[in-house]
Every structure is written in C-alpha cells, then in structure tokens.
Amino acid sequence: MITKKSFTTDPEVYRVASELQSCLKICHKTYIGWMVLVNYLWKNEEVRSIIQRGHRYNMEEISKFAKNLLENFTIYFEVRLK
C-alpha cells in the first residue's frame, strides 16, 4: 500500500502534475496550483493505481485528465468562497 507522502514524492507524479498543469493553462486557459493537481491525482484511484504500476502517460491521456478534471471539478474538490 502506497502512502500519500511516498506518492507525492514520486517523480512520475511530479511529471504528470506538471504536464497536467501546462495542459490546463495552454488548452483550457485555467490555472490550478500544482499541489491541488497532485491531490487530484491522489484522490483519483484509477490514476493512482496506474501510476503505481509504472505507466507513463502521454499528452493525449493528460489532455483527457484535464478535460475530466474540469468537467467533474466538484467531485474532487470543495469550492470555498472567501
């Protein structure tokens, strides 16, 4: 069983989160902080298990993550107004 700490220090998680952040900025004109994206990857059990198995995501898959994240944002995150 992987812990959240070991997951967040995994170089592949860094790469996927970085590419996801770039895709969101460039393709969807949306900025979401890096740590928020790492938490999204952690909460998404399917993605988490695939990363653990050593699969390297390509840009098409990253783009699908970005689209899914934006479509289902409230499933993964709580929106708070200041």
PDB file of N, CA, C and O in Angstrom:
ATOM      1  N   MET A   1       0.854  -1.188   0.000  1.00  0.00           N
ATOM      2  CA  MET A   1       0.000   0.000   0.000  1.00  0.00           C
ATOM      3  C   MET A   1       0.891   1.239   0.000  1.00  0.00           C
ATOM      4  O   MET A   1       1.793   1.365   0.827  1.00  0.00           O
ATOM      5  N   ILE A   2       0.637   2.122  -0.905  1.00  0.00           N
ATOM      6  CA  ILE A   2       1.428   3.346  -1.006  1.00  0.00           C
ATOM      7  C   ILE A   2       0.826   4.415  -0.098  1.00  0.00           C
ATOM      8  O   ILE A   2      -0.393   4.533   0.028  1.00  0.00           O
ATOM      9  N   THR A   3       1.698   5.179   0.522  1.00  0.00           N
ATOM     10  CA  THR A   3       1.234   6.273   1.374  1.00  0.00           C
ATOM     11  C   THR A   3       1.150   7.547   0.545  1.00  0.00           C
ATOM     12  O   THR A   3       1.748   7.647  -0.526  1.00  0.00           O
ATOM     13  N   LYS A   4       0.406   8.509   1.050  1.00  0.00           N
ATOM     14  CA  LYS A   4       0.273   9.783   0.330  1.00  0.00           C
ATOM     15  C   LYS A   4       1.633  10.473   0.219  1.00  0.00           C
ATOM     16  O   LYS A   4       1.941  11.082  -0.805  1.00  0.00           O
ATOM     17  N   LYS A   5       2.441  10.375   1.266  1.00  0.00           N
ATOM     18  CA  LYS A   5       3.751  11.025   1.246  1.00  0.00           C
ATOM     19  C   LYS A   5       4.643  10.425   0.166  1.00  0.00           C
ATOM     20  O   LYS A   5       5.292  11.163  -0.576  1.00  0.00           O
ATOM     21  N   SER A   6       4.686   9.102   0.065  1.00  0.00           N
ATOM     22  CA  SER A   6       5.518   8.491  -0.968  1.00  0.00           C
ATOM     23  C   SER A   6       4.952   8.756  -2.358  1.00  0.00           C
ATOM     24  O   SER A   6       5.708   8.859  -3.324  1.00  0.00           O
ATOM     25  N   PHE A   7       3.632   8.867  -2.468  1.00  0.00           N
ATOM     26  CA  PHE A   7       3.012   9.184  -3.748  1.00  0.00           C
ATOM     27  C   PHE A   7       3.411  10.580  -4.206  1.00  0.00           C
ATOM     28  O   PHE A   7       3.768  10.782  -5.367  1.00  0.00           O
ATOM     29  N   THR A   8       3.348  11.547  -3.284  1.00  0.00           N
ATOM     30  CA  THR A   8       3.641  12.937  -3.664  1.00  0.00           C
ATOM     31  C   THR A   8       5.120  13.176  -3.945  1.00  0.00           C
ATOM     32  O   THR A   8       5.468  14.197  -4.538  1.00  0.00           O
ATOM     33  N   THR A   9       5.992  12.269  -3.538  1.00  0.00           N
ATOM     34  CA  THR A   9       7.414  12.431  -3.836  1.00  0.00           C
ATOM     35  C   THR A   9       7.864  11.585  -5.028  1.00  0.00           C
ATOM     36  O   THR A   9       9.044  11.589  -5.379  1.00  0.00           O
ATOM     37  N   ASP A  10       6.949  10.875  -5.640  1.00  0.00           N
ATOM     38  CA  ASP A  10       7.250  10.044  -6.810  1.00  0.00           C
ATOM     39  C   ASP A  10       7.533  10.944  -8.024  1.00  0.00           C
ATOM     40  O   ASP A  10       6.714  11.807  -8.338  1.00  0.00           O
ATOM     41  N   PRO A  11       8.666  10.765  -8.709  1.00  0.00           N
ATOM     42  CA  PRO A  11       8.998  11.607  -9.874  1.00  0.00           C
ATOM     43  C   PRO A  11       7.955  11.534 -10.990  1.00  0.00           C
ATOM     44  O   PRO A  11       7.744  12.520 -11.697  1.00  0.00           O
ATOM     45  N   GLU A  12       7.307  10.397 -11.157  1.00  0.00           N
ATOM     46  CA  GLU A  12       6.280  10.288 -12.202  1.00  0.00           C
ATOM     47  C   GLU A  12       5.062  11.138 -11.855  1.00  0.00           C
ATOM     48  O   GLU A  12       4.433  11.703 -12.750  1.00  0.00           O
ATOM     49  N   VAL A  13       4.723  11.236 -10.590  1.00  0.00           N
ATOM     50  CA  VAL A  13       3.613  12.087 -10.160  1.00  0.00           C
ATOM     51  C   VAL A  13       3.966  13.544 -10.442  1.00  0.00           C
ATOM     52  O   VAL A  13       3.119  14.309 -10.901  1.00  0.00           O
ATOM     53  N   TYR A  14       5.212  13.932 -10.171  1.00  0.00           N
ATOM     54  CA  TYR A  14       5.672  15.284 -10.487  1.00  0.00           C
ATOM     55  C   TYR A  14       5.493  15.577 -11.967  1.00  0.00           C
ATOM     56  O   TYR A  14       4.994  16.637 -12.344  1.00  0.00           O
ATOM     57  N   ARG A  15       5.906  14.626 -12.806  1.00  0.00           N
ATOM     58  CA  ARG A  15       5.834  14.822 -14.258  1.00  0.00           C
ATOM     59  C   ARG A  15       4.384  14.946 -14.727  1.00  0.00           C
ATOM     60  O   ARG A  15       4.055  15.849 -15.497  1.00  0.00           O
ATOM     61  N   VAL A  16       3.528  14.054 -14.270  1.00  0.00           N
ATOM     62  CA  VAL A  16       2.126  14.077 -14.683  1.00  0.00           C
ATOM     63  C   VAL A  16       1.453  15.368 -14.211  1.00  0.00           C
ATOM     64  O   VAL A  16       0.719  15.995 -14.974  1.00  0.00           O
ATOM     65  N   ALA A  17       1.695  15.768 -12.969  1.00  0.00           N
ATOM     66  CA  ALA A  17       1.090  17.001 -12.441  1.00  0.00           C
ATOM     67  C   ALA A  17       1.584  18.218 -13.214  1.00  0.00           C
ATOM     68  O   ALA A  17       0.804  19.124 -13.510  1.00  0.00           O
ATOM     69  N   SER A  18       2.847  18.244 -13.535  1.00  0.00           N
ATOM     70  CA  SER A  18       3.410  19.364 -14.295  1.00  0.00           C
ATOM     71  C   SER A  18       2.815  19.447 -15.695  1.00  0.00           C
ATOM     72  O   SER A  18       2.462  20.530 -16.160  1.00  0.00           O
ATOM     73  N   GLU A  19       2.704  18.306 -16.364  1.00  0.00           N
ATOM     74  CA  GLU A  19       2.124  18.291 -17.704  1.00  0.00           C
ATOM     75  C   GLU A  19       0.630  18.607 -17.661  1.00  0.00           C
ATOM     76  O   GLU A  19       0.107  19.264 -18.562  1.00  0.00           O
ATOM     77  N   LEU A  20      -0.051  18.148 -16.629  1.00  0.00           N
ATOM     78  CA  LEU A  20      -1.464  18.457 -16.465  1.00  0.00           C
ATOM     79  C   LEU A  20      -1.660  19.956 -16.249  1.00  0.00           C
ATOM     80  O   LEU A  20      -2.577  20.553 -16.813  1.00  0.00           O
ATOM     81  N   GLN A  21      -0.807  20.556 -15.440  1.00  0.00           N
ATOM     82  CA  GLN A  21      -0.890  21.986 -15.191  1.00  0.00           C
ATOM     83  C   GLN A  21      -0.647  22.772 -16.482  1.00  0.00           C
ATOM     84  O   GLN A  21      -1.354  23.741 -16.758  1.00  0.00           O
ATOM     85  N   SER A  22       0.337  22.366 -17.264  1.00  0.00           N
ATOM     86  CA  SER A  22       0.619  23.030 -18.538  1.00  0.00           C
ATOM     87  C   SER A  22      -0.551  22.906 -19.502  1.00  0.00           C
ATOM     88  O   SER A  22      -0.925  23.874 -20.165  1.00  0.00           O
ATOM     89  N   CYS A  23      -1.124  21.718 -19.577  1.00  0.00           N
ATOM     90  CA  CYS A  23      -2.267  21.481 -20.462  1.00  0.00           C
ATOM     91  C   CYS A  23      -3.453  22.356 -20.058  1.00  0.00           C
ATOM     92  O   CYS A  23      -4.109  22.952 -20.913  1.00  0.00           O
ATOM     93  N   LEU A  24      -3.722  22.430 -18.772  1.00  0.00           N
ATOM     94  CA  LEU A  24      -4.829  23.260 -18.302  1.00  0.00           C
ATOM     95  C   LEU A  24      -4.598  24.732 -18.644  1.00  0.00           C
ATOM     96  O   LEU A  24      -5.529  25.430 -19.047  1.00  0.00           O
ATOM     97  N   LYS A  25      -3.358  25.205 -18.485  1.00  0.00           N
ATOM     98  CA  LYS A  25      -3.038  26.603 -18.783  1.00  0.00           C
ATOM     99  C   LYS A  25      -3.167  26.896 -20.266  1.00  0.00           C
ATOM    100  O   LYS A  25      -3.804  27.875 -20.656  1.00  0.00           O
ATOM    101  N   ILE A  26      -2.568  26.057 -21.090  1.00  0.00           N
ATOM    102  CA  ILE A  26      -2.493  26.326 -22.523  1.00  0.00           C
ATOM    103  C   ILE A  26      -3.798  26.013 -23.241  1.00  0.00           C
ATOM    104  O   ILE A  26      -4.292  26.841 -24.007  1.00  0.00           O
ATOM    105  N   CYS A  27      -4.360  24.845 -23.008  1.00  0.00           N
ATOM    106  CA  CYS A  27      -5.538  24.400 -23.765  1.00  0.00           C
ATOM    107  C   CYS A  27      -6.858  24.905 -23.190  1.00  0.00           C
ATOM    108  O   CYS A  27      -7.805  25.154 -23.936  1.00  0.00           O
ATOM    109  N   HIS A  28      -6.922  25.055 -21.878  1.00  0.00           N
ATOM    110  CA  HIS A  28      -8.197  25.382 -21.240  1.00  0.00           C
ATOM    111  C   HIS A  28      -8.186  26.748 -20.551  1.00  0.00           C
ATOM    112  O   HIS A  28      -9.182  27.145 -19.947  1.00  0.00           O
ATOM    113  N   LYS A  29      -7.069  27.463 -20.639  1.00  0.00           N
ATOM    114  CA  LYS A  29      -6.945  28.811 -20.045  1.00  0.00           C
ATOM    115  C   LYS A  29      -7.339  28.822 -18.567  1.00  0.00           C
ATOM    116  O   LYS A  29      -7.984  29.752 -18.085  1.00  0.00           O
ATOM    117  N   THR A  30      -6.935  27.766 -17.868  1.00  0.00           N
ATOM    118  CA  THR A  30      -7.271  27.607 -16.456  1.00  0.00           C
ATOM    119  C   THR A  30      -6.002  27.330 -15.671  1.00  0.00           C
ATOM    120  O   THR A  30      -5.217  26.457 -16.040  1.00  0.00           O
ATOM    121  N   TYR A  31      -5.798  28.074 -14.585  1.00  0.00           N
ATOM    122  CA  TYR A  31      -4.641  27.810 -13.730  1.00  0.00           C
ATOM    123  C   TYR A  31      -5.120  27.128 -12.456  1.00  0.00           C
ATOM    124  O   TYR A  31      -5.981  27.644 -11.744  1.00  0.00           O
ATOM    125  N   ILE A  32      -4.554  25.970 -12.184  1.00  0.00           N
ATOM    126  CA  ILE A  32      -4.800  25.248 -10.928  1.00  0.00           C
ATOM    127  C   ILE A  32      -3.427  24.937 -10.349  1.00  0.00           C
ATOM    128  O   ILE A  32      -2.555  24.418 -11.046  1.00  0.00           O
ATOM    129  N   GLY A  33      -3.239  25.252  -9.087  1.00  0.00           N
ATOM    130  CA  GLY A  33      -1.952  25.050  -8.433  1.00  0.00           C
ATOM    131  C   GLY A  33      -1.457  23.611  -8.478  1.00  0.00           C
ATOM    132  O   GLY A  33      -2.240  22.663  -8.517  1.00  0.00           O
ATOM    133  N   TRP A  34      -0.146  23.480  -8.473  1.00  0.00           N
ATOM    134  CA  TRP A  34       0.486  22.178  -8.613  1.00  0.00           C
ATOM    135  C   TRP A  34       0.073  21.220  -7.509  1.00  0.00           C
ATOM    136  O   TRP A  34      -0.233  20.060  -7.783  1.00  0.00           O
ATOM    137  N   MET A  35       0.060  21.679  -6.284  1.00  0.00           N
ATOM    138  CA  MET A  35      -0.284  20.790  -5.165  1.00  0.00           C
ATOM    139  C   MET A  35      -1.747  20.350  -5.243  1.00  0.00           C
ATOM    140  O   MET A  35      -2.080  19.233  -4.848  1.00  0.00           O
ATOM    141  N   VAL A  36      -2.609  21.212  -5.744  1.00  0.00           N
ATOM    142  CA  VAL A  36      -4.013  20.850  -5.946  1.00  0.00           C
ATOM    143  C   VAL A  36      -4.108  19.712  -6.960  1.00  0.00           C
ATOM    144  O   VAL A  36      -4.907  18.790  -6.794  1.00  0.00           O
ATOM    145  N   LEU A  37      -3.296  19.781  -8.001  1.00  0.00           N
ATOM    146  CA  LEU A  37      -3.295  18.738  -9.020  1.00  0.00           C
ATOM    147  C   LEU A  37      -2.751  17.417  -8.476  1.00  0.00           C
ATOM    148  O   LEU A  37      -3.250  16.347  -8.826  1.00  0.00           O
ATOM    149  N   VAL A  38      -1.740  17.491  -7.630  1.00  0.00           N
ATOM    150  CA  VAL A  38      -1.216  16.270  -7.004  1.00  0.00           C
ATOM    151  C   VAL A  38      -2.305  15.638  -6.133  1.00  0.00           C
ATOM    152  O   VAL A  38      -2.456  14.416  -6.116  1.00  0.00           O
ATOM    153  N   ASN A  39      -3.054  16.459  -5.419  1.00  0.00           N
ATOM    154  CA  ASN A  39      -4.161  15.936  -4.605  1.00  0.00           C
ATOM    155  C   ASN A  39      -5.240  15.302  -5.488  1.00  0.00           C
ATOM    156  O   ASN A  39      -5.835  14.291  -5.115  1.00  0.00           O
ATOM    157  N   TYR A  40      -5.490  15.898  -6.658  1.00  0.00           N
ATOM    158  CA  TYR A  40      -6.439  15.312  -7.608  1.00  0.00           C
ATOM    159  C   TYR A  40      -5.957  13.930  -8.044  1.00  0.00           C
ATOM    160  O   TYR A  40      -6.737  12.979  -8.069  1.00  0.00           O
ATOM    161  N   LEU A  41      -4.681  13.818  -8.383  1.00  0.00           N
ATOM    162  CA  LEU A  41      -4.130  12.527  -8.802  1.00  0.00           C
ATOM    163  C   LEU A  41      -4.230  11.502  -7.671  1.00  0.00           C
ATOM    164  O   LEU A  41      -4.481  10.323  -7.918  1.00  0.00           O
ATOM    165  N   TRP A  42      -4.033  11.954  -6.436  1.00  0.00           N
ATOM    166  CA  TRP A  42      -4.131  11.061  -5.285  1.00  0.00           C
ATOM    167  C   TRP A  42      -5.573  10.597  -5.085  1.00  0.00           C
ATOM    168  O   TRP A  42      -5.811   9.420  -4.810  1.00  0.00           O
ATOM    169  N   LYS A  43      -6.534  11.507  -5.220  1.00  0.00           N
ATOM    170  CA  LYS A  43      -7.937  11.173  -4.990  1.00  0.00           C
ATOM    171  C   LYS A  43      -8.519  10.292  -6.090  1.00  0.00           C
ATOM    172  O   LYS A  43      -9.466   9.544  -5.850  1.00  0.00           O
ATOM    173  N   ASN A  44      -7.963  10.374  -7.282  1.00  0.00           N
ATOM    174  CA  ASN A  44      -8.452   9.585  -8.405  1.00  0.00           C
ATOM    175  C   ASN A  44      -7.796   8.204  -8.329  1.00  0.00           C
ATOM    176  O   ASN A  44      -6.656   8.026  -8.757  1.00  0.00           O
ATOM    177  N   GLU A  45      -8.517   7.247  -7.790  1.00  0.00           N
ATOM    178  CA  GLU A  45      -7.948   5.916  -7.517  1.00  0.00           C
ATOM    179  C   GLU A  45      -7.448   5.215  -8.770  1.00  0.00           C
ATOM    180  O   GLU A  45      -6.433   4.519  -8.733  1.00  0.00           O
ATOM    181  N   GLU A  46      -8.156   5.395  -9.880  1.00  0.00           N
ATOM    182  CA  GLU A  46      -7.736   4.748 -11.131  1.00  0.00           C
ATOM    183  C   GLU A  46      -6.375   5.284 -11.579  1.00  0.00           C
ATOM    184  O   GLU A  46      -5.482   4.513 -11.931  1.00  0.00           O
ATOM    185  N   VAL A  47      -6.226   6.591 -11.563  1.00  0.00           N
ATOM    186  CA  VAL A  47      -4.959   7.213 -11.960  1.00  0.00           C
ATOM    187  C   VAL A  47      -3.846   6.800 -11.006  1.00  0.00           C
ATOM    188  O   VAL A  47      -2.740   6.464 -11.429  1.00  0.00           O
ATOM    189  N   ARG A  48      -4.156   6.830  -9.712  1.00  0.00           N
ATOM    190  CA  ARG A  48      -3.158   6.487  -8.699  1.00  0.00           C
ATOM    191  C   ARG A  48      -2.629   5.070  -8.905  1.00  0.00           C
ATOM    192  O   ARG A  48      -1.421   4.842  -8.837  1.00  0.00           O
ATOM    193  N   SER A  49      -3.522   4.125  -9.154  1.00  0.00           N
ATOM    194  CA  SER A  49      -3.074   2.744  -9.325  1.00  0.00           C
ATOM    195  C   SER A  49      -2.271   2.567 -10.612  1.00  0.00           C
ATOM    196  O   SER A  49      -1.327   1.777 -10.646  1.00  0.00           O
ATOM    197  N   ILE A  50      -2.631   3.289 -11.661  1.00  0.00           N
ATOM    198  CA  ILE A  50      -1.892   3.180 -12.923  1.00  0.00           C
ATOM    199  C   ILE A  50      -0.494   3.773 -12.779  1.00  0.00           C
ATOM    200  O   ILE A  50       0.469   3.206 -13.294  1.00  0.00           O
ATOM    201  N   ILE A  51      -0.369   4.896 -12.091  1.00  0.00           N
ATOM    202  CA  ILE A  51       0.949   5.499 -11.856  1.00  0.00           C
ATOM    203  C   ILE A  51       1.812   4.551 -11.030  1.00  0.00           C
ATOM    204  O   ILE A  51       3.006   4.408 -11.296  1.00  0.00           O
ATOM    205  N   GLN A  52       1.217   3.906 -10.032  1.00  0.00           N
ATOM    206  CA  GLN A  52       1.959   2.969  -9.185  1.00  0.00           C
ATOM    207  C   GLN A  52       2.513   1.809  -9.989  1.00  0.00           C
ATOM    208  O   GLN A  52       3.580   1.284  -9.670  1.00  0.00           O
ATOM    209  N   ARG A  53       1.798   1.404 -11.030  1.00  0.00           N
ATOM    210  CA  ARG A  53       2.259   0.287 -11.864  1.00  0.00           C
ATOM    211  C   ARG A  53       3.337   0.700 -12.845  1.00  0.00           C
ATOM    212  O   ARG A  53       3.879  -0.147 -13.555  1.00  0.00           O
ATOM    213  N   GLY A  54       3.662   1.990 -12.898  1.00  0.00           N
ATOM    214  CA  GLY A  54       4.761   2.439 -13.732  1.00  0.00           C
ATOM    215  C   GLY A  54       4.376   2.886 -15.133  1.00  0.00           C
ATOM    216  O   GLY A  54       5.248   3.082 -15.980  1.00  0.00           O
ATOM    217  N   HIS A  55       3.079   3.051 -15.390  1.00  0.00           N
ATOM    218  CA  HIS A  55       2.645   3.518 -16.712  1.00  0.00           C
ATOM    219  C   HIS A  55       3.035   4.978 -16.910  1.00  0.00           C
ATOM    220  O   HIS A  55       2.835   5.805 -16.021  1.00  0.00           O
ATOM    221  N   ARG A  56       3.588   5.292 -18.071  1.00  0.00           N
ATOM    222  CA  ARG A  56       3.924   6.675 -18.395  1.00  0.00           C
ATOM    223  C   ARG A  56       2.834   7.241 -19.289  1.00  0.00           C
ATOM    224  O   ARG A  56       2.596   6.738 -20.387  1.00  0.00           O
ATOM    225  N   TYR A  57       2.177   8.283 -18.816  1.00  0.00           N
ATOM    226  CA  TYR A  57       1.080   8.895 -19.562  1.00  0.00           C
ATOM    227  C   TYR A  57       1.612   9.753 -20.706  1.00  0.00           C
ATOM    228  O   TYR A  57       2.614  10.453 -20.560  1.00  0.00           O
ATOM    229  N   ASN A  58       0.922   9.687 -21.852  1.00  0.00           N
ATOM    230  CA  ASN A  58       1.278  10.557 -22.968  1.00  0.00           C
ATOM    231  C   ASN A  58       0.385  11.805 -22.917  1.00  0.00           C
ATOM    232  O   ASN A  58      -0.503  11.904 -22.070  1.00  0.00           O
ATOM    233  N   MET A  59       0.629  12.750 -23.826  1.00  0.00           N
ATOM    234  CA  MET A  59      -0.095  14.016 -23.774  1.00  0.00           C
ATOM    235  C   MET A  59      -1.591  13.850 -24.071  1.00  0.00           C
ATOM    236  O   MET A  59      -2.406  14.617 -23.558  1.00  0.00           O
ATOM    237  N   GLU A  60      -1.952  12.889 -24.867  1.00  0.00           N
ATOM    238  CA  GLU A  60      -3.371  12.658 -25.145  1.00  0.00           C
ATOM    239  C   GLU A  60      -4.095  12.239 -23.864  1.00  0.00           C
ATOM    240  O   GLU A  60      -5.205  12.696 -23.593  1.00  0.00           O
ATOM    241  N   GLU A  61      -3.463  11.373 -23.089  1.00  0.00           N
ATOM    242  CA  GLU A  61      -4.053  10.943 -21.823  1.00  0.00           C
ATOM    243  C   GLU A  61      -4.101  12.097 -20.823  1.00  0.00           C
ATOM    244  O   GLU A  61      -5.071  12.240 -20.079  1.00  0.00           O
ATOM    245  N   ILE A  62      -3.052  12.918 -20.810  1.00  0.00           N
ATOM    246  CA  ILE A  62      -3.015  14.084 -19.921  1.00  0.00           C
ATOM    247  C   ILE A  62      -4.155  15.035 -20.286  1.00  0.00           C
ATOM    248  O   ILE A  62      -4.819  15.581 -19.405  1.00  0.00           O
ATOM    249  N   SER A  63      -4.375  15.228 -21.576  1.00  0.00           N
ATOM    250  CA  SER A  63      -5.456  16.098 -22.038  1.00  0.00           C
ATOM    251  C   SER A  63      -6.818  15.569 -21.577  1.00  0.00           C
ATOM    252  O   SER A  63      -7.696  16.351 -21.214  1.00  0.00           O
ATOM    253  N   LYS A  64      -6.993  14.257 -21.591  1.00  0.00           N
ATOM    254  CA  LYS A  64      -8.243  13.655 -21.107  1.00  0.00           C
ATOM    255  C   LYS A  64      -8.412  13.887 -19.607  1.00  0.00           C
ATOM    256  O   LYS A  64      -9.524  14.134 -19.139  1.00  0.00           O
ATOM    257  N   PHE A  65      -7.314  13.809 -18.851  1.00  0.00           N
ATOM    258  CA  PHE A  65      -7.363  14.111 -17.412  1.00  0.00           C
ATOM    259  C   PHE A  65      -7.839  15.540 -17.194  1.00  0.00           C
ATOM    260  O   PHE A  65      -8.699  15.803 -16.353  1.00  0.00           O
ATOM    261  N   ALA A  66      -7.263  16.461 -17.969  1.00  0.00           N
ATOM    262  CA  ALA A  66      -7.606  17.883 -17.823  1.00  0.00           C
ATOM    263  C   ALA A  66      -9.091  18.096 -18.097  1.00  0.00           C
ATOM    264  O   ALA A  66      -9.773  18.790 -17.342  1.00  0.00           O
ATOM    265  N   LYS A  67      -9.583  17.510 -19.159  1.00  0.00           N
ATOM    266  CA  LYS A  67     -10.995  17.654 -19.504  1.00  0.00           C
ATOM    267  C   LYS A  67     -11.877  17.048 -18.409  1.00  0.00           C
ATOM    268  O   LYS A  67     -12.868  17.658 -18.005  1.00  0.00           O
ATOM    269  N   ASN A  68     -11.526  15.860 -17.930  1.00  0.00           N
ATOM    270  CA  ASN A  68     -12.279  15.214 -16.857  1.00  0.00           C
ATOM    271  C   ASN A  68     -12.249  16.051 -15.580  1.00  0.00           C
ATOM    272  O   ASN A  68     -13.264  16.192 -14.899  1.00  0.00           O
ATOM    273  N   LEU A  69     -11.099  16.593 -15.266  1.00  0.00           N
ATOM    274  CA  LEU A  69     -10.959  17.411 -14.060  1.00  0.00           C
ATOM    275  C   LEU A  69     -11.877  18.630 -14.127  1.00  0.00           C
ATOM    276  O   LEU A  69     -12.554  18.957 -13.152  1.00  0.00           O
ATOM    277  N   LEU A  70     -11.897  19.296 -15.273  1.00  0.00           N
ATOM    278  CA  LEU A  70     -12.735  20.482 -15.399  1.00  0.00           C
ATOM    279  C   LEU A  70     -14.224  20.139 -15.407  1.00  0.00           C
ATOM    280  O   LEU A  70     -15.033  20.884 -14.853  1.00  0.00           O
ATOM    281  N   GLU A  71     -14.589  19.027 -16.025  1.00  0.00           N
ATOM    282  CA  GLU A  71     -15.997  18.618 -16.074  1.00  0.00           C
ATOM    283  C   GLU A  71     -16.507  18.153 -14.716  1.00  0.00           C
ATOM    284  O   GLU A  71     -17.675  18.365 -14.391  1.00  0.00           O
ATOM    285  N   ASN A  72     -15.660  17.533 -13.933  1.00  0.00           N
ATOM    286  CA  ASN A  72     -16.077  16.943 -12.656  1.00  0.00           C
ATOM    287  C   ASN A  72     -15.359  17.574 -11.469  1.00  0.00           C
ATOM    288  O   ASN A  72     -15.058  16.893 -10.488  1.00  0.00           O
ATOM    289  N   PHE A  73     -15.088  18.853 -11.555  1.00  0.00           N
ATOM    290  CA  PHE A  73     -14.274  19.526 -10.545  1.00  0.00           C
ATOM    291  C   PHE A  73     -14.840  19.358  -9.141  1.00  0.00           C
ATOM    292  O   PHE A  73     -14.091  19.099  -8.199  1.00  0.00           O
ATOM    293  N   THR A  74     -16.153  19.504  -8.993  1.00  0.00           N
ATOM    294  CA  THR A  74     -16.741  19.463  -7.649  1.00  0.00           C
ATOM    295  C   THR A  74     -16.733  18.067  -7.035  1.00  0.00           C
ATOM    296  O   THR A  74     -16.922  17.928  -5.826  1.00  0.00           O
ATOM    297  N   ILE A  75     -16.517  17.035  -7.843  1.00  0.00           N
ATOM    298  CA  ILE A  75     -16.396  15.681  -7.289  1.00  0.00           C
ATOM    299  C   ILE A  75     -15.096  15.555  -6.499  1.00  0.00           C
ATOM    300  O   ILE A  75     -15.054  14.900  -5.457  1.00  0.00           O
ATOM    301  N   TYR A  76     -14.042  16.184  -7.001  1.00  0.00           N
ATOM    302  CA  TYR A  76     -12.725  16.056  -6.397  1.00  0.00           C
ATOM    303  C   TYR A  76     -12.388  17.162  -5.403  1.00  0.00           C
ATOM    304  O   TYR A  76     -11.564  16.964  -4.510  1.00  0.00           O
ATOM    305  N   PHE A  77     -13.019  18.320  -5.552  1.00  0.00           N
ATOM    306  CA  PHE A  77     -12.646  19.483  -4.735  1.00  0.00           C
ATOM    307  C   PHE A  77     -13.862  20.174  -4.180  1.00  0.00           C
ATOM    308  O   PHE A  77     -14.951  20.128  -4.751  1.00  0.00           O
ATOM    309  N   GLU A  78     -13.649  20.816  -3.052  1.00  0.00           N
ATOM    310  CA  GLU A  78     -14.671  21.624  -2.417  1.00  0.00           C
ATOM    311  C   GLU A  78     -14.366  23.081  -2.756  1.00  0.00           C
ATOM    312  O   GLU A  78     -13.252  23.551  -2.524  1.00  0.00           O
ATOM    313  N   VAL A  79     -15.335  23.787  -3.294  1.00  0.00           N
ATOM    314  CA  VAL A  79     -15.147  25.190  -3.650  1.00  0.00           C
ATOM    315  C   VAL A  79     -15.569  26.041  -2.480  1.00  0.00           C
ATOM    316  O   VAL A  79     -16.684  25.913  -1.975  1.00  0.00           O
ATOM    317  N   ARG A  80     -14.676  26.910  -2.048  1.00  0.00           N
ATOM    318  CA  ARG A  80     -14.975  27.804  -0.922  1.00  0.00           C
ATOM    319  C   ARG A  80     -14.861  29.233  -1.377  1.00  0.00           C
ATOM    320  O   ARG A  80     -13.901  29.602  -2.052  1.00  0.00           O
ATOM    321  N   LEU A  81     -15.832  30.038  -1.014  1.00  0.00           N
ATOM    322  CA  LEU A  81     -15.800  31.469  -1.335  1.00  0.00           C
ATOM    323  C   LEU A  81     -15.141  32.202  -0.190  1.00  0.00           C
ATOM    324  O   LEU A  81     -15.337  31.872   0.979  1.00  0.00           O
ATOM    325  N   LYS A  82     -14.361  33.195  -0.543  1.00  0.00           N
ATOM    326  CA  LYS A  82     -13.706  33.996   0.508  1.00  0.00           C
ATOM    327  C   LYS A  82     -14.567  35.165   0.884  1.00  0.00           C
ATOM    328  O   LYS A  82     -14.190  35.956   1.749  1.00  0.00           O
TER     329      LYS A  82
END
